[in-house]
Amino acid sequence: MQKSIIGILIISSLLLSACNNSVPSPIPKVKINDEIHNVKVKPIDLVQKKVDSMSLDEKIGQLVIVGMDGYTINNNITNLIKQHKVSGVILFRKNVENSNQLLSLINSIKINNSLNKAPLFVSVDEEGGRVSRMPYEIKELPSNQIIGNKNNPDLSYNIGKIIGEELKTYGFNMDFAPVLDINSNPNNPIIGDRSFGNNAKIVSKLGIKTMKGISNNNIIPVVKHFPGHGDTSVDSHVGLPLVSKDLKTLNNFELLPFKEAIKNNADAIMVAHILLNKIDNSNPASMSKLVITDILRKKLKFNGVVITDDMTMAAIIKYNDIGDAAIKSFNAGSDIILVCHEYNNELKVINSLKAAVQSKTISEKRLNDSVYRILKLKEKYKINNDMLNTINTNKINRINNKIKSFSNY
């Protein structure tokens, strides 16, 4: 009888909590036969409830961030958002004409997502220096190389804050930055001045400061390019770079900035398209279970969101079917597949992932685990579909001028 009463009280408490959309606070006390009993009520996980309520199509959509063409919303991106429920959108310079146009485009993207259960990541590569997608009326920030030469943590943090302020002003909420690659190879064709330098300690220190500066303005920083793109001689946009280092060597150099980022609660990490032939000679890091699950997840204990570099880069599509590559990457441990170019590529990735779940090539548990991590991150940063009405470029440029004066770059 006592157990029945306690059970009824537990159920009542859970129902009350669900109605209030909150976790019950003090532990209820129940008096039975003149004895006081604590009734422990397990808090309701609202993110898990959302995952449980989602259809297969909604879950699959959360695994993909897509690019688009043009300065305005079009039928392709509308279909990807409304019908396929994609997790997010990435914008490039080709999508940016001026400040008012960019603000209008991002607002349109959010309007199209307004009826979906999950808000969108609105993402961009904004590193400062030569990798910038900001409208031309926004003054440029110094490259990471310049910041590294100054070796001033306060400068690095403030640069991150300015990047975050710029992105927040237009309605972005995710930035694929900072770069944590150590520029150890002077012949590297892709990293160069995007890196804070060739010293692991400086890259770690300044990179973490920039990461924290970006997140200070409620922009999600995605550190990159794990496990380190600094010692390569091939651009992964045109081919597959090779890194002939064993785990011990990587652990003592390339991985150091990423270890520090994880210790400092990094939310998301981008995995590179590089072949570590002494660790996995069959798969690039972005498709390697040895790299993503065994090293990043288990050895480095990263529990955040793993995002691939763009799967339409030649390092992947030159050697793989993009649908098969997406499935392999996901089963290797990635949470989000980044597909930046061409509508047909984006559809193929989405359809391939869905078919893989239906055929049990991807397990339901594996799918739910990733969707949970993704929604948890969106909840942490309070991502929403709210639109912005105005933009103040003069305010941003005034802040940029102060940094320019401070750094003398």
N, C-alpha and C positions, 0 to 999 in steps of 0.2 A: 504493500500500500504506500509506504514511504517513497519507494522508488518511483511509483506512478505519479505521485504528487510532484516530486522533483522534476520528473520528465516533462510534465505539463508546464511547470514554471519555466524550464529551459526553453521550450518551444515558444511560449508566450513572449519571453524576453527576446528571442531571435526575431520573431515577427515584428515586435515593436521597433527593434533596431533597424530592420529592413525598411520599415515605413518611414523612419526618420532619416534614412540614408546615412547613418552614422554608426560608429562603434559604441556598444554599451559602455558606460563609464563605471560607477562603482560595482563591485561584485555583489549581487543580491544576497541577502541573508534571509533564511527561511526558518521559522520556528515550527518544529514537529515534536509532539509529546514533550513539551517544555525544554527541548534541546535546540540550540542554534546551529544551523548548518549553512556553510558557504556553498552557493551554487555557482560553479565556474562556467561562464559562458564564453565560448570561443568567438573572438572578434570576427566580424564578417569582412571578407576580402572583396571589396567592391570591384577591383580590377578583375579578379577571377570571375566574379559574377558577370561582368561584361563579356569576358572571353567565352563563358559558357552560353551566353545568349546569342553569340554570333553564328551566322551561317558559314558554310565552307567557303563560299565566294568572298565573304567579308574577311575571313581569316587569311585567305590567299592574298587578297589585296594588300593586307598589312605587311606582307613580305617584300613589297616592291616600291621603290622610289623611281619615278620616271622623269624624263625631260620632255620638252615640247619645242615647237617651231614658232617663230614670229613674236610680234609685240603684243598681240591680243589673244584672248581665249579663242580656241577653235574646236571643231567637232571632235578631233582626235583626243585632245586632253579632256574635253567634257565627258566623252565616253569612258575614258580611263578612270575618271573620278566618280562619275555617277553610276556607271554599270559595273565597273571592276573594283571600285572602292579602294584605290591604291593608297598606300601609306603616306606618300608625299610626292612633292614635285621639286625638281632642281632647276634653277634658272642660270643661264649663261649670259655672256655679253651679247649674244645674238638676240636675246630677249629684252635687252635694255636699250631704250632710245633716249629717255630722259626721266627726271624724277617723277613728274606727274603721271607719265605713262606707266612706269614701274609700279607706283602705288596703285593705279587703277587695275593693272594686270593681277597683282597679288590679291586685291579685293575681289576681283572676278573669280579667281581660283577658289577663294574661301566661300563665296556665295554658292558655287557649284557643289561644294562639299557640305553645305549646311544641313542636309537631311541625313547624312551618314552618321553612324554611331561613333566613329572615331574622328577627331580633328586631324588635319594634315600637317605633316612636316613640310614647311616651306623652306627649302634649303638652297645653299649657294657655296661656291668656293671663294671665300674672301680671306685671303692670307695677308694682304698688304703687299707692297712692292708690285711686281709685274703680274701677279695673279690677283686681279681685282675685277669684280663685276659691277662695281658701283657706277652710277651715271657720271658722265664726264664733268658735271658741275660740282661734284664732290672732289676735294683736293686729295691727292694721293698720299698714302702713308709710306713710311720707309720699309724696305725689304727686311726680312729676318736677318740677312747677312749684316746689314748696317746695325741693327739692334744687337746682334751678337758681338760685333766689334766694339760697341759701347759697353757691353757686358754689365748693364744696369738693370737689376730686377724691377725697380720701380717704373722705369721706362717701359719695360716689357709688359708689365701689368696694365699700365695706362694705355698702351697701344691696344691691348686686348679689350679694355673697356670701351675705347673709341670704336673699334670694330663692332662690338656688341651694340653700342648706341646707334651706329649707322644702320645696322641690320634691323634693329627694333623699330627704327623710324619708318622703314618701308613695309614692315609687317612680316619679315623673315623670322624664323624661330630656330633654325639649325645652320651651323657653319662647319664646313669640312676644313677645319683648321684647329689648332696650329700644326705645322709640319714638325715632326719629331725625328726626322731622318738626320743622321750625322753625315755631313758632306765630306766623306773620307777619300773619295775618288775624284781628283781634279778633272778627269775626262767624262764625268757624269753629265749626260746631255739634258737631263730633265730636272734635277734638284738644284744644284748650284746655289744661287743667292736666295732661294726659297728656304734654305736651312740656316739655323743660327750659327753654324760653323762646323769645324772638324773635331771639336772637343766634346766628349760625351757629357761631362759635368756641366758645361755651359749650355749645351742643347737642352739638357734635363731641366736645369734651373730656370732658364728663360722661357722654355716651352711651357712649363707648368704655370709660370706666372701669367703668360698670355692666355692659357686655357682658363685660368681662374678669372682673368679680366673679362673674357668673353661671356662666361657664365654669370658674371656679376650683373649683367643686363638681361638675364633670363633668356639668353641664347644658348642652345645646346652646342658645345664644342665637340667635334669629332676629330680626335687626334689621328695622325696618319704619318707614314704608310707602313703599318706593321707587316713584317718584323724588321723593316729598315730598307729603304730604297737608296741609301747614300752611296753604297759601293757597287754601283752598276755602270755599265758602259753602253747600255741599250735603252732607248726610250720605250716604255711599255705601250705607248700609243701606236708604235709601228712594229714592235716585235716583242719577244719574250726575254726579259733580262735574266741573266744567270748570276747567282751568288754562290761561290764554291767555299762555303764556310760551314764548319760543324757547329753543333749546338753549344759546345763549350766556348768557342770563339764568339758566337753571337751573344751568348749570355754575358760575356765580359765587356761587350762594346755596343753593338746595335740595339740590343734589348734594354739597355740601361734607362734611356728616356721613357720607354713604355712602362717599365717597372715602376718608375717614379710617378708616372701619370696614374697608374692603377692604385698605388699607395695613396695618392691624393684624390681618390674617388672619381676617376675619369668615368664619364657616362657612356661614351661610345668610342669605338676604335674602327678605323678603316683598314682593311687588309689589302695588301698590294698584289699585283700580278707579277710576281718574281719567282723564278724556279730556284729553290734551295736544294741543289742536287745531292748534297751530303746528308740531307734529312728526308726528302721525298723527291726522288728523281723522276717521278711520273706525273706529278701534279704541281701547278703553280700554287703559291701560298694560299691564294684566294679559293682554291678548290681542294686543299689538303687537310685531311682530318688530323694528320700528325702535327701540322702547324697550328690550326685553329683550336681544335679540341684538346690535344695532348699538351701543347706548349702554352697557348694563350689562356685557355680555360683552366686546365688542371694545374700546370706548373706555375703560371703566373697568377692564378686564382682570379681571373677577370670574370665578373658576373654581369657585366653590362651588355649593351647592344653591339653586335658585330655587324659591320656594313662592308660590302665588297667595294673595291674601286669599280669604275664603270665597266660593265661586262661587254660593252660594244667596242672596247679597245682591241687593237690587233693582237695583243698578247693572248687574248682569249679567242676571238672569232676567227683568227687566222688558222687556228689549230683545233677548234671545237665547234660543234653545233651549240648555239647559244642556249637553247632550251636544256640540252643535256648538261651543259656547264652550270646552269643555274641550279639544277637538281643536285648535282655533285657538290657544289659549293654549300648549298643548304644542309645537306647531309653531313658535310664536313664540319659544320658548326656555325655557319653564317646565319644571321637573323634576317637581314635585309639585303636584297639583290638590287644594286644600282644599275639602271638601264637608261642611259642618257640620250641615246640617239635612235631615231627611226621607230615609228609607230608599230611596224610589223615585228621588230625585235621585242618591243614591250609586250605586245600581245602574245608572242610566242613564249616568252618567259612565264607570263601569268598562266597561260593554258598548260604549259609543261608542268609547272608546279602543281596545278590542280589535278592533272592526270596522274601525277606521281603519288599524290595523297590517295586518290581513288583506287590506284593499283597497289597501295600499301608500300610502294618504294620509299615514300616518306611516311613515317608513322604518325598517328594522330597525336600521340604524346609529344613527339618532337615538334610538330606544328604548333600545338598549344603552348609549349614552353616558350617558343620564340614570340608568338603573339602576346603572351603575358609580359615578356620583357619590354616589348615595343610599347604596349599600352601603359605599362608602369612608368616608362620614361616620359611619355606624353603627359601623364598625370603629374609626375614630379615637377615638370616645368609649366603646368597649367596651360598647355597648348589649347587654343580655341579657334573658332572661326570668326572672331570679332574683326570688324573692318576698321581701318583708320581713315579719317576724313581729310586731314591736312598734313603737310610736311614742311619742316623748317630746315632747309639746307644751310642757311646762314649760321644757325646755331652749331651744326656739325663742323662747318669750316672754321668757326672761331675756336673750337676745341682743337681741331687739327693744327691750327697755327700755333697754339700754345705748346703742343707736343713738338712741333718743328723747331720752335725757339729753344725748347728744353734740350732736344737731342742734337741740334746743330747739324742735321743731316743735309 
